[in-house]
Amino acid sequence: MPKVTVYILNYNYSTYVDKAINSVLKQTYKNLEILVIDDGSTDNSLDIIKNYSDQVKVIQQNNIGLVKSILKAFSMAKGEYVVRLDADDWLAPNCIEKLVEKIEENKNIAL
């Protein structure tokens, strides 16, 4: 089971989605599950996303909107931790590694 699920939400971000996916694939932390949810794009985003289908799980759906897409991502996520990334965002190569380190360091701190 993956420690971290990263889900990328996409709706008509063909200009950026490639960079977002690659930023997750290049993470130094490797115990990842990557979900890319295309919410009914009308541009060529889905074609770009499908190029990564051997490395990420591609979810294609009719346009159901942001909140329902987030809920779908959480229902599909298998990781202990979940990271959201919009298709026009990207992560520094060690971002998830640092996040997991900090979470694990502070896991037993009472709030």
PyMOL commands that set and color helices and strands:
alter all, ss='L'
color gray80, all
select helices_A, chain A and resi 17-25+45-50+66-76+95-105
alter helices_A, ss='H'
color red, helices_A
select strands_A, chain A and resi 4-10+32-39+57-61+81-86
alter strands_A, ss='S'
color yellow, strands_A
deselect
rebuild
show_as cartoon
